[in-house]
Amino acid sequence: MESISSIKSQYALAASEEELKAFIAEYSGDERQGVKNLVKKAEAGIEAVRREIMRTESLKVYEKKYESFGFVCGIDEVGRGPLAGPVYAAAVILPKDSGILYLNDSKKLTEKKREELYDVIMKEAVSVGIGFRTNERIDEINILQATYEAMRDAVAALNVVPDVLLNDAVTIPGLPMKQVPIIKGDAKSVSIAAASIIAKVTRDRLMVEYDRQYPGYDFASNKGYGSAAHIEAIKKLGPTPIHRRSFIGNFV
């Protein structure tokens, strides 16, 4: 008889509704309590997947509304608020029949889930473009204009030209295609949510590297945002080359 630990390992690998159904069909006749518990978890998992499918479908309203235009692209940025580091933007075009689940505002996801979704998005997207602007450029032209530049670069980096841009709240100057600004768009559109995840994971990875380069500021944890420990480090150690001088005038 197959061991419960072996069955538990198979349950852990069952992610889709089809895999969970197959698991239930295989083990529903097993009378051992441990296996019965796993079957119940699989049944609950199917219901959870169905709810997630419904939630995800509800986030495709804008994509379906504008799909007749052609390629629909979601755009979002990350890093407008930190005291250090660049601002990043991402542009993502998902397939019309995209089945990616768990897309959401990147801030509402765990780091582990963002990393998992990053890989899925990069694999399944029609195209992904990324742009950024350094802290020096932010100080030179201000954060809003630097963000617009990063967004334009993200669109330019796509390997297809989008026909409609779904933007998180803003209208980007200097782009010829139709734009649809959506307030809190990263929680209302799968395309914008995907862009928010790509932008955040890309920037977060860079800030972890900066933490190794500039120890003492805890960039790996705070990602450049103004935590109390980060502000104290600026006062004690002084600014690094990646700090935004226009943001830290009150601390130095």
Accessible surface in RSA format (square Angstrom, percent):
REM  Atomic radii and reference values for relative SASA: ProtOr
REM  Chains: A
REM  Algorithm: Lee & Richards
REM  Probe-radius: 1.40
REM  Slices: 20
REM RES _ NUM      All-atoms   Total-Side   Main-Chain    Non-polar    All polar
REM                ABS   REL    ABS   REL    ABS   REL    ABS   REL    ABS   REL
RES MET A   1   199.68 103.4 110.51  73.1  89.17 212.3 115.94  98.6  83.74 110.9
RES GLU A   2    65.86  37.8  48.69  36.8  17.17  40.9  39.79  77.0  26.08  21.3
RES SER A   3    56.78  48.0  47.42  63.3   9.36  21.6  45.04  95.9  11.74  16.5
RES ILE A   4    58.87  33.5  55.84  41.6   3.04   7.3  55.84  40.2   3.04   8.2
RES SER A   5    77.73  65.7  69.43  92.7   8.30  19.1  51.07 108.8  26.66  37.3
RES SER A   6    44.03  37.2  36.49  48.7   7.54  17.4  23.41  49.9  20.61  28.9
RES ILE A   7     0.74   0.4   0.74   0.6   0.00   0.0   0.74   0.5   0.00   0.0
RES LYS A   8   116.26  56.7 116.19  71.3   0.07   0.2  59.47  53.5  56.78  60.5
RES SER A   9    66.36  56.1  59.16  79.0   7.20  16.6  34.65  73.8  31.71  44.4
RES GLN A  10    76.11  42.6  70.94  51.8   5.18  12.3  27.63  58.8  48.48  36.8
RES TYR A  11    51.46  24.0  49.43  28.1   2.03   5.3  26.81  20.2  24.65  30.4
RES ALA A  12    80.77  74.3  45.51  70.2  35.26  80.2  52.84  74.4  27.93  74.0
RES LEU A  13   142.65  79.4 124.77  89.3  17.88  45.0 128.27  90.1  14.39  38.7
RES ALA A  14    18.08  16.6   3.88   6.0  14.20  32.3   6.24   8.8  11.84  31.4
RES ALA A  15    78.84  72.5  59.61  92.0  19.24  43.8  66.63  93.8  12.21  32.3
RES SER A  16    43.91  37.1  36.75  49.0   7.16  16.5  40.10  85.4   3.81   5.3
RES GLU A  17    27.21  15.6  25.70  19.4   1.51   3.6   6.66  12.9  20.56  16.8
RES GLU A  18   124.88  71.7 118.26  89.5   6.63  15.8  66.94 129.5  57.94  47.3
RES GLU A  19    83.97  48.2  77.44  58.6   6.52  15.5  33.08  64.0  50.88  41.5
RES LEU A  20     8.26   4.6   8.26   5.9   0.00   0.0   8.26   5.8   0.00   0.0
RES LYS A  21   100.28  48.9  95.00  58.3   5.28  12.6  53.10  47.8  47.18  50.3
RES ALA A  22    62.36  57.3  49.64  76.6  12.72  28.9  57.58  81.1   4.78  12.7
RES PHE A  23    10.91   5.5   5.14   3.2   5.77  15.0  10.16   6.2   0.75   2.1
RES ILE A  24    29.34  16.7  29.34  21.9   0.00   0.0  29.34  21.1   0.00   0.0
RES ALA A  25    82.17  75.6  50.39  77.8  31.79  72.3  58.67  82.6  23.50  62.3
RES GLU A  26   121.34  69.7  94.04  71.1  27.31  65.0  20.60  39.9 100.74  82.2
RES TYR A  27    16.75   7.8  15.39   8.8   1.36   3.5  13.22   9.9   3.53   4.4
RES SER A  28    69.68  58.9  43.62  58.2  26.06  60.0  21.49  45.8  48.19  67.5
RES GLY A  29    62.99  77.7   0.00   N/A  62.99  77.7  41.55 114.0  21.44  48.0
RES ASP A  30    29.96  21.0  18.47  18.4  11.49  27.2  14.89  35.0  15.07  15.0
RES GLU A  31   130.90  75.2 112.84  85.4  18.07  43.0  63.71 123.2  67.19  54.9
RES ARG A  32    66.22  27.8  59.61  30.4   6.61  15.7  52.11  71.2  14.11   8.6
RES GLN A  33   109.21  61.1 102.40  74.8   6.81  16.2  58.06 123.6  51.15  38.8
RES GLY A  34    27.14  33.5   0.00   N/A  27.14  33.5  19.88  54.5   7.26  16.3
RES VAL A  35     0.00   0.0   0.00   0.0   0.00   0.0   0.00   0.0   0.00   0.0
RES LYS A  36    76.79  37.5  74.14  45.5   2.65   6.3  35.49  31.9  41.30  44.0
RES ASN A  37    66.02  45.5  64.28  62.1   1.73   4.2  18.10  43.6  47.92  46.3
RES LEU A  38     8.47   4.7   8.47   6.1   0.00   0.0   8.47   5.9   0.00   0.0
RES VAL A  39    13.32   8.8  13.32  12.1   0.00   0.0  13.32  11.6   0.00   0.0
RES LYS A  40   131.03  63.9 125.88  77.2   5.15  12.3  78.28  70.5  52.75  56.2
RES LYS A  41   117.85  57.5 111.66  68.5   6.19  14.7  63.32  57.0  54.53  58.1
RES ALA A  42     0.01   0.0   0.00   0.0   0.01   0.0   0.01   0.0   0.00   0.0
RES GLU A  43    89.03  51.1  79.67  60.3   9.36  22.3  29.75  57.6  59.27  48.4
RES ALA A  44    62.98  57.9  51.49  79.5  11.49  26.1  59.44  83.7   3.54   9.4
RES GLY A  45    18.88  23.3   0.00   N/A  18.88  23.3  18.36  50.4   0.51   1.1
RES ILE A  46    15.39   8.8  15.39  11.5   0.00   0.0  15.39  11.1   0.00   0.0
RES GLU A  47    81.30  46.7  81.06  61.3   0.24   0.6  32.06  62.0  49.24  40.2
RES ALA A  48    41.35  38.0  36.79  56.8   4.56  10.4  37.13  52.3   4.22  11.2
RES VAL A  49    13.92   9.2  13.92  12.6   0.00   0.0  13.92  12.1   0.00   0.0
RES ARG A  50   104.93  44.1 103.04  52.5   1.90   4.5  34.76  47.5  70.17  42.5
RES ARG A  51   137.92  57.9 132.34  67.5   5.57  13.3  61.55  84.1  76.36  46.3
RES GLU A  52    18.78  10.8  16.38  12.4   2.40   5.7   6.04  11.7  12.74  10.4
RES ILE A  53    68.15  38.8  67.94  50.6   0.21   0.5  68.11  49.0   0.04   0.1
RES MET A  54   140.68  72.9 131.21  86.8   9.47  22.6 106.46  90.5  34.21  45.3
RES ARG A  55    75.91  31.9  69.28  35.3   6.62  15.8  64.61  88.3  11.30   6.8
RES THR A  56     2.51   1.8   2.49   2.5   0.01   0.0   2.51   3.4   0.00   0.0
RES GLU A  57    69.86  40.1  64.01  48.4   5.85  13.9  35.13  67.9  34.73  28.4
RES SER A  58    65.57  55.4  47.36  63.2  18.21  42.0  46.75  99.6  18.82  26.4
RES LEU A  59    15.23   8.5  15.23  10.9   0.00   0.0  15.23  10.7   0.00   0.0
RES LYS A  60    20.68  10.1  20.68  12.7   0.00   0.0  11.07  10.0   9.61  10.2
RES VAL A  61    90.71  59.7  85.30  77.2   5.41  13.0  88.80  77.2   1.91   5.2
RES TYR A  62    60.19  28.1  60.19  34.2   0.00   0.0  25.33  19.0  34.86  43.0
RES GLU A  63    24.15  13.9  22.99  17.4   1.16   2.8  23.29  45.0   0.86   0.7
RES LYS A  64   114.20  55.7 101.15  62.1  13.05  31.1  68.43  61.6  45.77  48.8
RES LYS A  65   132.73  64.8 105.08  64.5  27.64  65.8  68.78  61.9  63.94  68.1
RES TYR A  66    22.18  10.4  22.18  12.6   0.00   0.0   6.85   5.1  15.34  18.9
RES GLU A  67    69.37  39.8  68.28  51.7   1.09   2.6  13.92  26.9  55.45  45.3
RES SER A  68   102.97  87.0  62.90  83.9  40.07  92.3  54.92 117.0  48.04  67.3
RES PHE A  69   105.04  52.6  77.76  48.2  27.29  71.0  85.84  52.0  19.20  55.0
RES GLY A  70    25.36  31.3   0.00   N/A  25.36  31.3  24.28  66.6   1.08   2.4
RES PHE A  71    84.64  42.3  82.09  50.8   2.55   6.6  84.27  51.1   0.37   1.1
RES VAL A  72    14.52   9.6   9.18   8.3   5.35  12.9   9.18   8.0   5.35  14.5
RES CYS A  73     0.00   0.0   0.00   0.0   0.00   0.0   0.00   0.0   0.00   0.0
RES GLY A  74     0.00   0.0   0.00   N/A   0.00   0.0   0.00   0.0   0.00   0.0
RES ILE A  75     0.00   0.0   0.00   0.0   0.00   0.0   0.00   0.0   0.00   0.0
RES ASP A  76     4.95   3.5   4.95   4.9   0.00   0.0   0.00   0.0   4.95   4.9
RES GLU A  77    41.06  23.6  31.41  23.8   9.64  23.0   3.05   5.9  38.01  31.0
RES VAL A  78    18.86  12.4  16.27  14.7   2.60   6.3  18.86  16.4   0.00   0.0
RES GLY A  79     1.87   2.3   0.00   N/A   1.87   2.3   0.00   0.0   1.87   4.2
RES ARG A  80    83.68  35.1  78.18  39.9   5.50  13.1  22.00  30.1  61.68  37.4
RES GLY A  81    47.22  58.2   0.00   N/A  47.22  58.2  29.21  80.2  18.01  40.3
RES PRO A  82     0.00   0.0   0.00   0.0   0.00   0.0   0.00   0.0   0.00   0.0
RES LEU A  83    18.23  10.1  18.23  13.0   0.00   0.0  18.23  12.8   0.00   0.0
RES ALA A  84     0.00   0.0   0.00   0.0   0.00   0.0   0.00   0.0   0.00   0.0
RES GLY A  85     0.17   0.2   0.00   N/A   0.17   0.2   0.17   0.5   0.00   0.0
RES PRO A  86     7.62   5.6   7.62   6.9   0.00   0.0   7.62   6.3   0.00   0.0
RES VAL A  87     0.00   0.0   0.00   0.0   0.00   0.0   0.00   0.0   0.00   0.0
RES TYR A  88    22.02  10.3  22.02  12.5   0.00   0.0   2.64   2.0  19.38  23.9
RES ALA A  89     0.00   0.0   0.00   0.0   0.00   0.0   0.00   0.0   0.00   0.0
RES ALA A  90     0.00   0.0   0.00   0.0   0.00   0.0   0.00   0.0   0.00   0.0
RES ALA A  91     0.00   0.0   0.00   0.0   0.00   0.0   0.00   0.0   0.00   0.0
RES VAL A  92     0.00   0.0   0.00   0.0   0.00   0.0   0.00   0.0   0.00   0.0
RES ILE A  93     2.07   1.2   2.07   1.5   0.00   0.0   2.07   1.5   0.00   0.0
RES LEU A  94    16.46   9.2   4.90   3.5  11.56  29.1   4.90   3.4  11.56  31.1
RES PRO A  95    36.48  26.6  29.28  26.7   7.20  26.2  31.90  26.3   4.58  28.5
RES LYS A  96   149.84  73.1 112.42  69.0  37.41  89.1  82.35  74.1  67.49  71.9
RES ASP A  97   127.58  89.4  99.98  99.5  27.60  65.3  49.51 116.5  78.07  77.9
RES SER A  98     9.43   8.0   4.46   6.0   4.97  11.4   6.45  13.7   2.98   4.2
RES GLY A  99    56.66  69.9   0.00   N/A  56.66  69.9  36.03  98.9  20.63  46.2
RES ILE A 100     8.80   5.0   1.78   1.3   7.02  16.9   7.69   5.5   1.10   3.0
RES LEU A 101    40.55  22.6  34.54  24.7   6.01  15.1  34.54  24.3   6.01  16.2
RES TYR A 102    86.16  40.2  83.58  47.6   2.58   6.7  64.09  48.2  22.07  27.2
RES LEU A 103     1.09   0.6   1.07   0.8   0.01   0.0   1.07   0.8   0.01   0.0
RES ASN A 104    31.04  21.4  31.04  30.0   0.00   0.0   0.59   1.4  30.44  29.4
RES ASP A 105    10.90   7.6  10.90  10.8   0.00   0.0   0.00   0.0  10.90  10.9
RES SER A 106     5.18   4.4   5.18   6.9   0.00   0.0   0.00   0.0   5.18   7.3
RES LYS A 107   150.26  73.3 120.33  73.8  29.93  71.3  97.52  87.8  52.74  56.2
RES LYS A 108   136.39  66.5  98.98  60.7  37.40  89.1  70.54  63.5  65.85  70.1
RES LEU A 109    27.21  15.2  17.24  12.3   9.97  25.1  20.94  14.7   6.27  16.9
RES THR A 110    92.74  66.0  83.82  85.0   8.92  21.3  85.61 115.0   7.13  10.8
RES GLU A 111   106.03  60.9 100.28  75.9   5.75  13.7  29.87  57.8  76.15  62.2
RES LYS A 112   146.72  71.6 138.76  85.1   7.96  18.9 112.91 101.6  33.80  36.0
RES LYS A 113    61.99  30.2  61.22  37.6   0.77   1.8  34.05  30.6  27.94  29.8
RES ARG A 114    24.75  10.4  24.75  12.6   0.00   0.0   0.33   0.5  24.42  14.8
RES GLU A 115    55.21  31.7  54.78  41.4   0.43   1.0  32.65  63.1  22.56  18.4
RES GLU A 116    69.35  39.8  62.34  47.2   7.02  16.7  43.15  83.5  26.20  21.4
RES LEU A 117     8.60   4.8   8.60   6.2   0.00   0.0   8.60   6.0   0.00   0.0
RES TYR A 118    31.08  14.5  31.08  17.7   0.00   0.0  10.42   7.8  20.66  25.5
RES ASP A 119    89.00  62.3  81.84  81.5   7.16  16.9  29.23  68.8  59.77  59.6
RES VAL A 120    53.65  35.3  51.62  46.7   2.03   4.9  53.65  46.6   0.00   0.0
RES ILE A 121     0.00   0.0   0.00   0.0   0.00   0.0   0.00   0.0   0.00   0.0
RES MET A 122    85.89  44.5  61.25  40.5  24.64  58.7  61.49  52.3  24.41  32.3
RES LYS A 123   177.74  86.7 143.69  88.2  34.05  81.1  94.94  85.5  82.80  88.2
RES GLU A 124    81.23  46.6  67.24  50.9  14.00  33.3  24.01  46.4  57.22  46.7
RES ALA A 125    17.53  16.1   0.60   0.9  16.93  38.5   0.60   0.9  16.93  44.8
RES VAL A 126    58.87  38.7  36.45  33.0  22.43  54.0  43.65  37.9  15.22  41.3
RES SER A 127     6.52   5.5   1.18   1.6   5.34  12.3   5.34  11.4   1.18   1.7
RES VAL A 128    32.75  21.5   7.76   7.0  24.99  60.2   7.76   6.7  24.99  67.8
RES GLY A 129     1.21   1.5   0.00   N/A   1.21   1.5   1.21   3.3   0.00   0.0
RES ILE A 130    57.54  32.7  38.25  28.5  19.28  46.5  38.25  27.5  19.28  52.3
RES GLY A 131     3.26   4.0   0.00   N/A   3.26   4.0   3.26   8.9   0.00   0.0
RES PHE A 132    95.65  47.9  92.46  57.3   3.19   8.3  92.46  56.1   3.19   9.1
RES ARG A 133    53.76  22.6  53.04  27.0   0.72   1.7  11.44  15.6  42.32  25.6
RES THR A 134    55.14  39.2  53.88  54.6   1.25   3.0  47.87  64.3   7.27  11.0
RES ASN A 135    10.87   7.5  10.81  10.4   0.07   0.2   0.00   0.0  10.87  10.5
RES GLU A 136   106.15  60.9  99.21  75.1   6.95  16.5  63.39 122.6  42.77  34.9
RES ARG A 137    72.57  30.5  70.67  36.0   1.90   4.5  21.69  29.7  50.88  30.8
RES ILE A 138     0.56   0.3   0.11   0.1   0.45   1.1   0.11   0.1   0.45   1.2
RES ASP A 139    49.31  34.5  24.82  24.7  24.49  57.9  18.93  44.6  30.38  30.3
RES GLU A 140   124.26  71.3  87.56  66.2  36.70  87.4  40.39  78.1  83.87  68.5
RES ILE A 141    41.99  23.9  29.65  22.1  12.33  29.7  38.02  27.4   3.97  10.8
RES ASN A 142    81.25  56.0  73.42  70.9   7.83  18.9  40.64  97.8  40.61  39.3
RES ILE A 143    34.01  19.4  32.96  24.6   1.05   2.5  32.96  23.7   1.05   2.9
RES LEU A 144    62.83  35.0  62.67  44.8   0.16   0.4  62.67  44.0   0.16   0.4
RES GLN A 145    74.68  41.8  74.44  54.4   0.24   0.6  21.96  46.8  52.71  40.0
RES ALA A 146     0.00   0.0   0.00   0.0   0.00   0.0   0.00   0.0   0.00   0.0
RES THR A 147     1.45   1.0   1.45   1.5   0.00   0.0   1.45   2.0   0.00   0.0
RES TYR A 148    25.10  11.7  25.10  14.3   0.00   0.0   5.07   3.8  20.03  24.7
RES GLU A 149    28.27  16.2  26.90  20.4   1.37   3.3   7.94  15.4  20.33  16.6
RES ALA A 150     0.03   0.0   0.03   0.0   0.00   0.0   0.03   0.0   0.00   0.0
RES MET A 151     1.89   1.0   1.89   1.2   0.00   0.0   1.80   1.5   0.09   0.1
RES ARG A 152    68.96  29.0  66.33  33.8   2.63   6.3  24.05  32.9  44.91  27.2
RES ASP A 153    56.35  39.5  53.01  52.8   3.34   7.9  11.77  27.7  44.58  44.5
RES ALA A 154     0.00   0.0   0.00   0.0   0.00   0.0   0.00   0.0   0.00   0.0
RES VAL A 155    11.44   7.5   7.29   6.6   4.15  10.0   7.29   6.3   4.15  11.3
RES ALA A 156    82.94  76.3  47.95  74.0  34.99  79.6  58.84  82.9  24.10  63.8
RES ALA A 157    57.97  53.3  26.13  40.3  31.85  72.4  37.77  53.2  20.20  53.5
RES LEU A 158    15.94   8.9   0.19   0.1  15.75  39.6   0.19   0.1  15.75  42.4
RES ASN A 159   121.08  83.5  84.43  81.6  36.65  88.3  45.29 109.0  75.79  73.3
RES VAL A 160    43.39  28.6  34.99  31.7   8.40  20.2  42.15  36.6   1.24   3.4
RES VAL A 161   116.23  76.5 105.30  95.3  10.93  26.3 106.26  92.3   9.97  27.0
RES PRO A 162     3.62   2.6   1.62   1.5   1.99   7.2   1.62   1.3   1.99  12.4
RES ASP A 163    59.30  41.5  48.94  48.7  10.37  24.5   8.50  20.0  50.80  50.7
RES VAL A 164     0.00   0.0   0.00   0.0   0.00   0.0   0.00   0.0   0.00   0.0
RES LEU A 165     0.00   0.0   0.00   0.0   0.00   0.0   0.00   0.0   0.00   0.0
RES LEU A 166     0.00   0.0   0.00   0.0   0.00   0.0   0.00   0.0   0.00   0.0
RES ASN A 167     0.00   0.0   0.00   0.0   0.00   0.0   0.00   0.0   0.00   0.0
RES ASP A 168    28.40  19.9  21.38  21.3   7.03  16.6   1.30   3.1  27.10  27.0
RES ALA A 169    48.24  44.4  29.45  45.5  18.79  42.7  29.45  41.5  18.79  49.8
RES VAL A 170    25.16  16.6  20.85  18.9   4.31  10.4  25.16  21.9   0.00   0.0
RES THR A 171    78.99  56.2  67.36  68.3  11.63  27.7  52.96  71.1  26.03  39.3
RES ILE A 172     1.87   1.1   0.00   0.0   1.87   4.5   0.00   0.0   1.87   5.1
RES PRO A 173    65.70  47.9  54.95  50.1  10.75  39.1  65.68  54.2   0.02   0.1
RES GLY A 174    72.35  89.2   0.00   N/A  72.35  89.2  38.71 106.2  33.64  75.3
RES LEU A 175    33.77  18.8  14.84  10.6  18.93  47.6  16.01  11.2  17.76  47.8
RES PRO A 176   126.39  92.1  83.61  76.2  42.78 155.5  95.89  79.2  30.50 189.5
RES MET A 177    31.28  16.2  16.48  10.9  14.79  35.2  25.27  21.5   6.00   8.0
RES LYS A 178    93.53  45.6  77.72  47.7  15.81  37.6  39.72  35.8  53.81  57.3
RES GLN A 179    32.22  18.0  11.18   8.2  21.04  50.1   4.89  10.4  27.33  20.7
RES VAL A 180    17.69  11.6  16.74  15.2   0.95   2.3  17.69  15.4   0.00   0.0
RES PRO A 181    65.69  47.9  47.24  43.1  18.45  67.1  47.24  39.0  18.45 114.7
RES ILE A 182     6.76   3.8   3.69   2.8   3.07   7.4   6.76   4.9   0.00   0.0
RES ILE A 183   114.32  65.1 111.07  82.7   3.25   7.8 111.07  80.0   3.25   8.8
RES LYS A 184   147.64  72.0 140.87  86.4   6.78  16.1  87.27  78.5  60.38  64.3
RES GLY A 185     0.00   0.0   0.00   N/A   0.00   0.0   0.00   0.0   0.00   0.0
RES ASP A 186     9.59   6.7   9.59   9.5   0.00   0.0   0.00   0.0   9.59   9.6
RES ALA A 187    30.55  28.1  17.70  27.3  12.85  29.2  17.72  25.0  12.82  34.0
RES LYS A 188    89.49  43.7  85.01  52.2   4.49  10.7  50.57  45.5  38.92  41.5
RES SER A 189     0.01   0.0   0.00   0.0   0.01   0.0   0.00   0.0   0.01   0.0
RES VAL A 190     5.05   3.3   5.05   4.6   0.00   0.0   5.05   4.4   0.00   0.0
RES SER A 191     1.31   1.1   1.31   1.7   0.00   0.0   0.00   0.0   1.31   1.8
RES ILE A 192     0.00   0.0   0.00   0.0   0.00   0.0   0.00   0.0   0.00   0.0
RES ALA A 193     0.00   0.0   0.00   0.0   0.00   0.0   0.00   0.0   0.00   0.0
RES ALA A 194     0.00   0.0   0.00   0.0   0.00   0.0   0.00   0.0   0.00   0.0
RES ALA A 195     0.00   0.0   0.00   0.0   0.00   0.0   0.00   0.0   0.00   0.0
RES SER A 196     3.57   3.0   2.96   4.0   0.61   1.4   3.25   6.9   0.32   0.4
RES ILE A 197     0.00   0.0   0.00   0.0   0.00   0.0   0.00   0.0   0.00   0.0
RES ILE A 198     0.00   0.0   0.00   0.0   0.00   0.0   0.00   0.0   0.00   0.0
RES ALA A 199     0.00   0.0   0.00   0.0   0.00   0.0   0.00   0.0   0.00   0.0
RES LYS A 200    26.55  13.0  26.55  16.3   0.00   0.0   8.77   7.9  17.78  18.9
RES VAL A 201     4.04   2.7   2.34   2.1   1.70   4.1   4.04   3.5   0.00   0.0
RES THR A 202    28.25  20.1  23.54  23.9   4.71  11.2  25.35  34.0   2.90   4.4
RES ARG A 203     1.19   0.5   1.19   0.6   0.00   0.0   0.09   0.1   1.09   0.7
RES ASP A 204    13.67   9.6  13.61  13.5   0.06   0.1  10.04  23.6   3.64   3.6
RES ARG A 205   100.49  42.2  95.06  48.5   5.43  12.9  52.16  71.3  48.33  29.3
RES LEU A 206    49.55  27.6  45.43  32.5   4.12  10.4  48.70  34.2   0.85   2.3
RES MET A 207     0.00   0.0   0.00   0.0   0.00   0.0   0.00   0.0   0.00   0.0
RES VAL A 208    46.10  30.3  45.78  41.4   0.32   0.8  45.78  39.8   0.32   0.9
RES GLU A 209    95.89  55.1  92.49  70.0   3.40   8.1  37.61  72.7  58.28  47.6
RES TYR A 210    46.04  21.5  46.04  26.2   0.00   0.0  13.09   9.8  32.95  40.6
RES ASP A 211    35.03  24.5  33.16  33.0   1.87   4.4   0.11   0.2  34.92  34.8
RES ARG A 212   158.23  66.4 129.74  66.1  28.50  67.9  68.10  93.1  90.13  54.6
RES GLN A 213   113.31  63.4  86.40  63.1  26.91  64.1  35.84  76.3  77.47  58.8
RES TYR A 214    41.37  19.3  38.39  21.8   2.98   7.7  29.09  21.9  12.28  15.1
RES PRO A 215    97.35  71.0  85.11  77.6  12.24  44.5  87.02  71.8  10.34  64.2
RES GLY A 216    53.54  66.0   0.00   N/A  53.54  66.0  29.25  80.3  24.29  54.4
RES TYR A 217    14.03   6.6  13.27   7.6   0.76   2.0   7.11   5.3   6.92   8.5
RES ASP A 218    69.23  48.5  63.49  63.2   5.74  13.6  22.37  52.7  46.85  46.7
RES PHE A 219     0.00   0.0   0.00   0.0   0.00   0.0   0.00   0.0   0.00   0.0
RES ALA A 220    32.96  30.3  26.59  41.0   6.37  14.5  26.78  37.7   6.18  16.4
RES SER A 221    78.56  66.4  51.93  69.3  26.63  61.4  24.27  51.7  54.29  76.1
RES ASN A 222    18.60  12.8   6.80   6.6  11.80  28.4  15.36  37.0   3.24   3.1
RES LYS A 223    28.77  14.0  28.77  17.6   0.00   0.0  11.97  10.8  16.80  17.9
RES GLY A 224     0.00   0.0   0.00   N/A   0.00   0.0   0.00   0.0   0.00   0.0
RES TYR A 225    88.81  41.5  88.81  50.5   0.00   0.0  71.43  53.7  17.38  21.4
RES GLY A 226    38.09  47.0   0.00   N/A  38.09  47.0   9.88  27.1  28.21  63.2
RES SER A 227    46.57  39.4  33.80  45.1  12.76  29.4  43.68  93.0   2.89   4.0
RES ALA A 228    86.83  79.8  68.92 106.4  17.91  40.7  75.15 105.8  11.67  30.9
RES ALA A 229    68.23  62.7  52.98  81.8  15.24  34.7  60.75  85.6   7.48  19.8
RES HIS A 230     0.34   0.2   0.00   0.0   0.34   0.9   0.31   0.3   0.03   0.0
RES ILE A 231    37.57  21.4  37.57  28.0   0.00   0.0  37.57  27.1   0.00   0.0
RES GLU A 232   102.66  58.9 102.06  77.2   0.60   1.4  43.96  85.0  58.70  47.9
RES ALA A 233     9.14   8.4   4.81   7.4   4.33   9.9   8.83  12.4   0.31   0.8
RES ILE A 234     0.87   0.5   0.00   0.0   0.87   2.1   0.00   0.0   0.87   2.4
RES LYS A 235   120.99  59.0  88.61  54.4  32.38  77.1  41.85  37.7  79.15  84.3
RES LYS A 236   167.98  81.9 131.66  80.8  36.32  86.5  83.02  74.7  84.96  90.5
RES LEU A 237    96.26  53.6  61.87  44.3  34.38  86.4  67.01  47.1  29.25  78.7
RES GLY A 238    20.21  24.9   0.00   N/A  20.21  24.9  18.91  51.9   1.31   2.9
RES PRO A 239    50.30  36.7  30.08  27.4  20.23  73.5  30.08  24.8  20.23 125.7
RES THR A 240     6.86   4.9   3.84   3.9   3.02   7.2   6.86   9.2   0.00   0.0
RES PRO A 241    83.86  61.1  72.18  65.8  11.67  42.4  78.77  65.0   5.09  31.6
RES ILE A 242    11.09   6.3  11.09   8.3   0.00   0.0  11.09   8.0   0.00   0.0
RES HIS A 243     0.28   0.2   0.00   0.0   0.28   0.7   0.00   0.0   0.28   0.3
RES ARG A 244     0.00   0.0   0.00   0.0   0.00   0.0   0.00   0.0   0.00   0.0
RES ARG A 245   120.49  50.6 110.09  56.1  10.40  24.8  62.21  85.0  58.28  35.3
RES SER A 246    75.97  64.2  33.93  45.3  42.03  96.8  44.36  94.5  31.61  44.3
RES PHE A 247    57.13  28.6  35.79  22.2  21.34  55.5  42.50  25.8  14.64  41.9
RES ILE A 248     0.67   0.4   0.67   0.5   0.00   0.0   0.67   0.5   0.00   0.0
RES GLY A 249    53.19  65.6   0.00   N/A  53.19  65.6  33.24  91.2  19.96  44.7
RES ASN A 250   143.90  99.2 108.69 105.0  35.21  84.8  21.82  52.5 122.09 118.0
RES PHE A 251    50.39  25.2  38.51  23.9  11.89  30.9  41.79  25.3   8.61  24.6
RES VAL A 252   101.76  67.0  38.73  35.1  63.02 151.9  76.28  66.3  25.48  69.1
END  Absolute sums over single chains surface
CHAIN  1 A    12527.5      10022.7       2504.8       7375.0       5152.5
END  Absolute sums over all chains
TOTAL         12527.5      10022.7       2504.8       7375.0       5152.5
